[in-house]
Amino acid sequence: MTETAVTEASERLSVLARMAPERISEEAEILLPALGDIEVLQSRSGLVMLPMRDTVTGTDFHLGEVLVSEAHIRLPGGTEGYGMVTGHDLERAMAMAVIDGALAAGVEVERLIRVIAEEAARQAEDDRDTLRAIEATRVDMETF
């Protein structure tokens, strides 16, 4: 993923949600002095429904519930940041919200976009490795 591909908020949040907890916390800690006093609007864990689509009929259904942690913050000046991650990890959700808020406020944008692009490339490589491992186990039922 290139730097321009992570300029969309949804793409950035997707990458941040999969970032290693230590790395995302480290990035948020770097930003805190420049952001000033942060108002926490929401910090909670809860269950959300996991939507899926039946590929045969094309209908949507809920597969089940997923535990998530969510954080919503407001920076001085009114800019808001949001983060949601799977599992019970409020610290990681808060770090994600801090980074999202910093980007929205224009704080260290170039550096953060570069960090997110590097992380997106790492995640893409991990995904390719996983797909290669899965492909190696594929059985062709015609020749089986």
Accessible surface in RSA format (square Angstrom, percent):
REM  Atomic radii and reference values for relative SASA: ProtOr
REM  Chains: A
REM  Algorithm: Lee & Richards
REM  Probe-radius: 1.40
REM  Slices: 20
REM RES _ NUM      All-atoms   Total-Side   Main-Chain    Non-polar    All polar
REM                ABS   REL    ABS   REL    ABS   REL    ABS   REL    ABS   REL
RES MET A   1    96.65  50.1  47.19  31.2  49.46 117.8  60.14  51.1  36.51  48.4
RES THR A   2    91.37  65.0  83.79  84.9   7.58  18.1  84.33 113.3   7.04  10.6
RES GLU A   3    87.07  50.0  83.11  62.9   3.96   9.4  26.60  51.5  60.47  49.4
RES THR A   4   108.60  77.2  98.94 100.3   9.66  23.0  80.71 108.4  27.89  42.2
RES ALA A   5    41.10  37.8  26.74  41.3  14.36  32.7  38.13  53.7   2.97   7.9
RES VAL A   6     0.00   0.0   0.00   0.0   0.00   0.0   0.00   0.0   0.00   0.0
RES THR A   7    71.94  51.2  58.92  59.7  13.02  31.0  44.59  59.9  27.34  41.3
RES GLU A   8   114.61  65.8 112.58  85.2   2.04   4.8  34.60  66.9  80.01  65.3
RES ALA A   9    49.75  45.7  44.81  69.2   4.93  11.2  44.81  63.1   4.93  13.1
RES SER A  10    77.45  65.4  68.29  91.1   9.16  21.1  52.31 111.4  25.14  35.2
RES GLU A  11    67.34  38.7  67.27  50.9   0.07   0.2  12.88  24.9  54.46  44.5
RES ARG A  12    30.13  12.7  30.13  15.4   0.00   0.0   0.20   0.3  29.93  18.1
RES LEU A  13    40.11  22.3  39.46  28.2   0.66   1.7  39.77  27.9   0.34   0.9
RES SER A  14    67.59  57.1  57.49  76.7  10.10  23.3  34.90  74.3  32.69  45.8
RES VAL A  15     6.18   4.1   5.68   5.1   0.50   1.2   6.17   5.4   0.01   0.0
RES LEU A  16     1.02   0.6   1.02   0.7   0.00   0.0   1.02   0.7   0.00   0.0
RES ALA A  17    26.94  24.8  22.32  34.4   4.62  10.5  22.32  31.4   4.62  12.2
RES ARG A  18   127.17  53.4 103.77  52.9  23.39  55.7  56.76  77.6  70.41  42.7
RES MET A  19     2.74   1.4   0.40   0.3   2.34   5.6   0.40   0.3   2.34   3.1
RES ALA A  20    40.61  37.3  34.41  53.1   6.20  14.1  40.31  56.8   0.29   0.8
RES PRO A  21    59.20  43.1  58.81  53.6   0.40   1.4  58.86  48.6   0.34   2.1
RES GLU A  22   128.67  73.9 117.78  89.1  10.89  25.9  75.97 146.9  52.70  43.0
RES ARG A  23    74.57  31.3  71.59  36.5   2.98   7.1  35.13  48.0  39.44  23.9
RES ILE A  24     0.00   0.0   0.00   0.0   0.00   0.0   0.00   0.0   0.00   0.0
RES SER A  25    24.57  20.8  23.15  30.9   1.42   3.3  20.23  43.1   4.34   6.1
RES GLU A  26   100.84  57.9  93.53  70.8   7.31  17.4  32.96  63.8  67.88  55.4
RES GLU A  27     8.99   5.2   8.99   6.8   0.00   0.0   0.61   1.2   8.38   6.8
RES ALA A  28     6.19   5.7   6.19   9.5   0.00   0.0   6.19   8.7   0.00   0.0
RES GLU A  29   113.70  65.3 105.13  79.5   8.58  20.4  37.47  72.5  76.23  62.2
RES ILE A  30    84.75  48.2  67.85  50.5  16.90  40.7  75.76  54.6   8.98  24.4
RES LEU A  31     0.00   0.0   0.00   0.0   0.00   0.0   0.00   0.0   0.00   0.0
RES LEU A  32    64.40  35.9  60.24  43.1   4.16  10.5  60.24  42.3   4.16  11.2
RES PRO A  33   115.26  84.0  78.94  72.0  36.33 132.0  91.18  75.3  24.08 149.7
RES ALA A  34    65.25  60.0  28.21  43.5  37.04  84.3  39.29  55.3  25.96  68.8
RES LEU A  35    12.35   6.9   2.00   1.4  10.35  26.0   4.89   3.4   7.47  20.1
RES GLY A  36    44.35  54.7   0.00   N/A  44.35  54.7  34.52  94.7   9.83  22.0
RES ASP A  37   131.32  92.0 118.63 118.1  12.69  30.0  37.99  89.4  93.33  93.1
RES ILE A  38    45.90  26.1  17.50  13.0  28.41  68.5  18.31  13.2  27.59  74.9
RES GLU A  39    89.78  51.5  82.37  62.3   7.41  17.6  41.10  79.5  48.67  39.7
RES VAL A  40    80.39  52.9  53.64  48.6  26.75  64.5  53.64  46.6  26.75  72.6
RES LEU A  41    62.05  34.6  27.11  19.4  34.94  87.8  30.89  21.7  31.16  83.8
RES GLN A  42    60.53  33.8  54.19  39.6   6.34  15.1  16.29  34.7  44.24  33.6
RES SER A  43    50.94  43.0  23.05  30.8  27.89  64.2  14.57  31.0  36.37  50.9
RES ARG A  44   129.35  54.3 125.00  63.7   4.35  10.4  44.11  60.3  85.24  51.7
RES SER A  45    39.10  33.0  11.32  15.1  27.78  64.0  11.61  24.7  27.49  38.5
RES GLY A  46    32.10  39.6   0.00   N/A  32.10  39.6  30.47  83.6   1.64   3.7
RES LEU A  47   110.45  61.5  79.00  56.5  31.45  79.0  79.15  55.6  31.30  84.2
RES VAL A  48    60.20  39.6  54.58  49.4   5.62  13.5  60.20  52.3   0.00   0.0
RES MET A  49    93.28  48.3  78.36  51.9  14.92  35.5  69.53  59.1  23.75  31.5
RES LEU A  50    68.33  38.1  67.54  48.3   0.79   2.0  68.33  48.0   0.00   0.0
RES PRO A  51    87.74  63.9  76.59  69.8  11.15  40.5  76.98  63.6  10.76  66.9
RES MET A  52    86.18  44.6  77.80  51.5   8.39  20.0  71.12  60.5  15.07  20.0
RES ARG A  53   145.57  61.1 129.23  65.9  16.34  38.9  47.36  64.7  98.21  59.5
RES ASP A  54    50.68  35.5  45.22  45.0   5.46  12.9  11.23  26.4  39.45  39.3
RES THR A  55   131.07  93.2  97.36  98.7  33.71  80.3  76.61 102.9  54.46  82.3
RES VAL A  56   137.60  90.5 105.31  95.3  32.29  77.8 110.67  96.2  26.93  73.0
RES THR A  57    90.84  64.6  57.61  58.4  33.23  79.2  64.67  86.9  26.17  39.6
RES GLY A  58    35.65  44.0   0.00   N/A  35.65  44.0  21.82  59.9  13.83  31.0
RES THR A  59    80.35  57.1  76.04  77.1   4.31  10.3  66.78  89.7  13.58  20.5
RES ASP A  60    97.00  67.9  68.60  68.3  28.39  67.1  28.69  67.5  68.31  68.1
RES PHE A  61    89.86  45.0  81.22  50.3   8.63  22.5  89.34  54.2   0.52   1.5
RES HIS A  62   109.73  60.0  84.44  58.7  25.29  64.7  48.68  50.2  61.05  71.0
RES LEU A  63   110.13  61.3  83.47  59.7  26.67  67.0  84.90  59.6  25.24  67.9
RES GLY A  64    28.39  35.0   0.00   N/A  28.39  35.0  28.39  77.9   0.00   0.0
RES GLU A  65   109.62  62.9  76.68  58.0  32.94  78.4  16.51  31.9  93.11  76.0
RES VAL A  66    42.03  27.7  38.45  34.8   3.57   8.6  42.03  36.5   0.00   0.0
RES LEU A  67    76.58  42.6  70.13  50.2   6.45  16.2  70.13  49.3   6.45  17.4
RES VAL A  68    10.47   6.9  10.42   9.4   0.05   0.1  10.42   9.1   0.05   0.1
RES SER A  69     0.00   0.0   0.00   0.0   0.00   0.0   0.00   0.0   0.00   0.0
RES GLU A  70    23.18  13.3  23.18  17.5   0.00   0.0   1.60   3.1  21.58  17.6
RES ALA A  71     0.05   0.0   0.05   0.1   0.00   0.0   0.05   0.1   0.00   0.0
RES HIS A  72    51.24  28.0  51.24  35.6   0.00   0.0  31.31  32.3  19.93  23.2
RES ILE A  73     0.00   0.0   0.00   0.0   0.00   0.0   0.00   0.0   0.00   0.0
RES ARG A  74    83.51  35.1  82.07  41.8   1.45   3.4  20.62  28.2  62.89  38.1
RES LEU A  75     6.18   3.4   3.16   2.3   3.01   7.6   3.85   2.7   2.33   6.3
RES PRO A  76    79.79  58.1  49.27  44.9  30.52 110.9  62.54  51.6  17.24 107.2
RES GLY A  77    88.02 108.5   0.00   N/A  88.02 108.5  43.28 118.8  44.74 100.2
RES GLY A  78    42.05  51.9   0.00   N/A  42.05  51.9  23.02  63.2  19.03  42.6
RES THR A  79    38.43  27.3  29.40  29.8   9.02  21.5  14.79  19.9  23.64  35.7
RES GLU A  80    69.58  39.9  55.42  41.9  14.16  33.7  20.11  38.9  49.47  40.4
RES GLY A  81     1.30   1.6   0.00   N/A   1.30   1.6   1.30   3.6   0.00   0.0
RES TYR A  82    71.02  33.2  71.02  40.4   0.00   0.0  63.54  47.7   7.48   9.2
RES GLY A  83     0.00   0.0   0.00   N/A   0.00   0.0   0.00   0.0   0.00   0.0
RES MET A  84    62.92  32.6  55.39  36.7   7.53  17.9  30.52  25.9  32.40  42.9
RES VAL A  85     3.18   2.1   0.00   0.0   3.18   7.7   3.18   2.8   0.00   0.0
RES THR A  86    91.51  65.1  83.00  84.1   8.51  20.3  55.19  74.1  36.32  54.9
RES GLY A  87    27.26  33.6   0.00   N/A  27.26  33.6  25.87  71.0   1.38   3.1
RES HIS A  88   128.39  70.2 100.51  69.9  27.87  71.3  69.48  71.6  58.90  68.5
RES ASP A  89    39.95  28.0  36.15  36.0   3.80   9.0  14.40  33.9  25.55  25.5
RES LEU A  90    60.46  33.7  55.19  39.5   5.27  13.3  55.50  39.0   4.96  13.4
RES GLU A  91   123.16  70.7 112.53  85.1  10.63  25.3  50.52  97.7  72.64  59.3
RES ARG A  92    35.49  14.9  34.95  17.8   0.53   1.3   1.79   2.4  33.70  20.4
RES ALA A  93     0.00   0.0   0.00   0.0   0.00   0.0   0.00   0.0   0.00   0.0
RES MET A  94    43.99  22.8  43.99  29.1   0.00   0.0  41.72  35.5   2.27   3.0
RES ALA A  95     6.64   6.1   3.58   5.5   3.06   7.0   6.12   8.6   0.52   1.4
RES MET A  96     5.20   2.7   5.20   3.4   0.00   0.0   5.20   4.4   0.00   0.0
RES ALA A  97     0.00   0.0   0.00   0.0   0.00   0.0   0.00   0.0   0.00   0.0
RES VAL A  98     5.43   3.6   5.43   4.9   0.00   0.0   5.43   4.7   0.00   0.0
RES ILE A  99     1.79   1.0   1.79   1.3   0.00   0.0   1.79   1.3   0.00   0.0
RES ASP A 100    16.89  11.8  16.77  16.7   0.12   0.3   0.12   0.3  16.77  16.7
RES GLY A 101     0.00   0.0   0.00   N/A   0.00   0.0   0.00   0.0   0.00   0.0
RES ALA A 102     0.00   0.0   0.00   0.0   0.00   0.0   0.00   0.0   0.00   0.0
RES LEU A 103    15.60   8.7   2.85   2.0  12.75  32.1   3.11   2.2  12.49  33.6
RES ALA A 104    65.20  60.0  26.08  40.2  39.13  89.0  36.35  51.2  28.86  76.4
RES ALA A 105    45.84  42.1  13.13  20.3  32.71  74.4  19.25  27.1  26.59  70.4
RES GLY A 106    51.01  62.9   0.00   N/A  51.01  62.9  22.60  62.0  28.41  63.6
RES VAL A 107    33.34  21.9  29.55  26.8   3.78   9.1  33.34  29.0   0.00   0.0
RES GLU A 108    67.53  38.8  47.17  35.7  20.35  48.5  38.21  73.9  29.32  23.9
RES VAL A 109    55.62  36.6  52.18  47.2   3.44   8.3  52.18  45.3   3.44   9.3
RES GLU A 110   148.25  85.1 139.83 105.8   8.42  20.0  56.59 109.5  91.65  74.8
RES ARG A 111    53.98  22.7  51.99  26.5   1.99   4.7  45.74  62.5   8.24   5.0
RES LEU A 112     1.10   0.6   1.10   0.8   0.00   0.0   1.10   0.8   0.00   0.0
RES ILE A 113    17.38   9.9  17.38  12.9   0.00   0.0  17.38  12.5   0.00   0.0
RES ARG A 114   108.98  45.8 108.98  55.6   0.00   0.0  37.22  50.9  71.77  43.5
RES VAL A 115    13.21   8.7  13.21  12.0   0.00   0.0  13.21  11.5   0.00   0.0
RES ILE A 116     0.98   0.6   0.98   0.7   0.00   0.0   0.98   0.7   0.00   0.0
RES ALA A 117     9.50   8.7   7.86  12.1   1.65   3.7   8.18  11.5   1.32   3.5
RES GLU A 118    95.55  54.9  84.87  64.2  10.68  25.4  45.03  87.1  50.52  41.2
RES GLU A 119     4.80   2.8   4.02   3.0   0.78   1.9   0.77   1.5   4.03   3.3
RES ALA A 120     4.04   3.7   0.40   0.6   3.64   8.3   1.34   1.9   2.70   7.2
RES ALA A 121    47.86  44.0  42.99  66.3   4.87  11.1  45.12  63.5   2.74   7.3
RES ARG A 122   108.60  45.6 101.65  51.8   6.95  16.6  72.61  99.2  35.99  21.8
RES GLN A 123     8.68   4.9   8.68   6.3   0.00   0.0   4.50   9.6   4.19   3.2
RES ALA A 124    30.80  28.3  25.30  39.1   5.50  12.5  29.66  41.8   1.14   3.0
RES GLU A 125    71.58  41.1  71.58  54.2   0.00   0.0  38.83  75.1  32.76  26.7
RES ASP A 126    59.80  41.9  57.29  57.0   2.52   6.0  19.85  46.7  39.96  39.8
RES ASP A 127    57.17  40.0  55.65  55.4   1.51   3.6  21.09  49.6  36.08  36.0
RES ARG A 128   110.64  46.5 108.69  55.4   1.94   4.6  50.97  69.7  59.67  36.2
RES ASP A 129    68.66  48.1  61.80  61.5   6.86  16.2  28.51  67.1  40.16  40.0
RES THR A 130    76.19  54.2  71.02  72.0   5.17  12.3  49.83  66.9  26.35  39.8
RES LEU A 131   114.85  64.0 112.54  80.5   2.31   5.8 112.60  79.1   2.26   6.1
RES ARG A 132   137.41  57.7 128.18  65.3   9.23  22.0  71.23  97.3  66.18  40.1
RES ALA A 133    63.50  58.4  50.46  77.9  13.04  29.7  59.14  83.3   4.37  11.6
RES ILE A 134    96.29  54.8  92.74  69.1   3.55   8.6  95.64  68.9   0.65   1.8
RES GLU A 135    94.63  54.3  87.40  66.1   7.23  17.2  47.05  91.0  47.59  38.9
RES ALA A 136    87.68  80.6  46.30  71.5  41.38  94.1  58.45  82.3  29.24  77.5
RES THR A 137   101.85  72.4  80.71  81.8  21.14  50.4  72.16  96.9  29.68  44.9
RES ARG A 138   170.58  71.6 138.69  70.7  31.90  75.9  56.92  77.8 113.67  68.9
RES VAL A 139    86.77  57.1  66.09  59.8  20.68  49.8  69.22  60.1  17.55  47.6
RES ASP A 140    82.58  57.8  70.01  69.7  12.57  29.7  33.13  78.0  49.45  49.3
RES MET A 141   137.97  71.4 117.37  77.7  20.60  49.0 107.68  91.5  30.29  40.1
RES GLU A 142   164.08  94.2 129.63  98.1  34.45  82.0  50.68  98.0 113.40  92.6
RES THR A 143   114.82  81.7  79.80  80.9  35.02  83.5  72.10  96.8  42.72  64.6
RES PHE A 144   184.06  92.1 124.54  77.1  59.52 154.9 141.22  85.6  42.84 122.6
END  Absolute sums over single chains surface
CHAIN  1 A     8900.2       7129.6       1770.7       5290.3       3609.9
END  Absolute sums over all chains
TOTAL          8900.2       7129.6       1770.7       5290.3       3609.9
